[in-house]
Amino acid sequence: MLKFFEQEARYPRREDVPKAAVDYVVGQVKVDGGLFAAYDFASRQATNHRSQIREFYGFREPTVADEDKLIFWLGRDMCPVETSRERLRAALLARCREERMEPPTPKQVERLVGAAEAMFEREFTTVTMERLPVAAVTALQELIKVPDPDPNGEGDGRDGGGAGMRSFLQELKEDPGPLQLETLLAEIGKLERVKAIGLPETLFEGTSEKVVEAWRARAMRMYPSDFAAAPPRVCMTLLAALCWVRKTEMIDGLVELLIQLVHKISVRAEKKVENEISTEFRRVHGKHGILARLAQAALDLPEELVRTAIYPVVGADTLTDIVAEAKANEKAFNARVRTKLRGSYSRHYRRGLPKLLRALVFRCNNAAFQPVMDALKLLDRYDGSEAVFYDGAELVPLEHVVPEDWQEAVVDERGRVERIPYELCVLVALRKAIRRREIWAEGAKIWRNPDDDLPADFDDNRDVHYEALVKPRDPAAFIADLQRRHTAALDRLNTAMRKGTAGGVKITRKKGEPWISVPPIDKQEEPASLKALKQEISHRWGVIDLLDVLKDVAHVTGYTAAFTSVASRTITDPAVLQRRLLLCLYGLGTNVGIKRVADGVAAAAVPGTRSTTRRRCAVPAGCSSTVTTCARRSARWSTPPSPYATSGYGGRVPRARRTRASSAPGRPTS
């Protein structure tokens, strides 16, 4: 107990003391090891021992005033920046150690942490409510108003309407749909409606992002009826956090959609042109025979000069014609790609560009990309105009915006700039700049200002941060070192390929360009320890269905208690709650569904089971995916705990008794 208190600043329980430590102390003091097993940690003697240890290390027992100070410290300093209860408990114990106080019992720790969280929640919701304008409060209240359900639709009305009516709250929680223009327009509409709520920019100023994210996650699992049942301050804070975080996520999603859509229309245009010209006749007469003779001559006379070996077989004029044809085909190919791009953009995607530029606000910190920003402003000024060309008096940025091979498609022979191809060039340049983080979106998180990713004291302590990164401050030195390492790596690759020791890496061509091809990694040999572990598990327990394991372990260890509720309290009996969680686990893991599982039990259990699903943490993704592999069989939830859970190691465990599945899929047997 003395050494444990010295290390952990708390008194140990019997299970906290490892056997190795007991054996070591027994060897030091020369006593019987059975004395520790017979020691009563709840006896008066143990109380005296704890008092002596406390006095020896200069600790004191906490008073009621100390507990109030701990609650205030947790609620004021820790809860605004930390949401994990485990870390809050650790912080509380560390604080007690600093104050030389005897740490509270586990139950007291839970009570103190809960009181601190309640204090912080009261202060946080009060401050948030005071910062919300009246108009914003009214708009947030409109979110939880359930529309009249469709008389022909189905549903219980808890999700914000029937099949034919969907509330904006339900749409707000949904992620973007498939990659298409309609998805882009739908996300723009959602973003505009969230902005119309009018949340102030300083709403969550001074609050950690983790705290706001936690309130957003809590709101995502709630229905309109749950918001209505919550206290007004809590309800408004939940809705404000949901809208605040979702607005940032939607801005990031729109930027992602922009990047992917620009790439999509470019790739689709190239594929269409490639498919069209693949069947066309594009060759010099007899070119296949010429190329065959050319290759044969090169093989027969590898040491001869080109003029001596090749020209007698294929004349110089014929080779010149083949080269000219290839260049003409490449030029025609690029022209046809531009035509396809223009047609696809002008007929379909162009109608979403003005709305996107109004919804997103782009910023730039690099003067080299200012032409792209000027081009975006030009596009915004011509929004709604039906002119084909830009006005001659306009200063249209072309450098760093329009590629060289697009110049003739954008600028006609009279020097006029056509709008449609220019807009395409602007979108492509914008996509490249965003991916390089040279242009960023205001209000985003992923695509935010890259300067915000730097430490707050970066400018003042630049030397310290560069030293931590092991990078030079001089950009020229950094570039020179990078070039040196790249050159050395390419030299090693070149040497290995020449000697045939590159492991299958070779130089090929992809779309006419040189390409380094890396073969897939061969299947590695299974580690001997893992193979031995599998054999031992199979020998001891045989093949056990995963559903049996999950159910039996739940009965023995009670791991379902780790599923915490998003509500402020829980009044359901723990045994009933465990059974409902196991049913939910079965329904989610087997893809049977919660409602179909609930159909196998009493009708009164239907709302309770569905409520448990939405109020408890979701089953981890890995658990659901592995459960699916063996779950499409009969239900086994009434089986008593298997002997393997308590019998220790040794021998094959008999299989648990199974029951025949009923007619309803997933119906439990008890």
Summary of the structure (lengths in Angstrom):
residues: 670
radius of gyration: 35.1
end to end distance: 46.7
largest distance: 111.2
contacts: 1720
relative contact order: 0.04
helix: 60%
strand: 4%
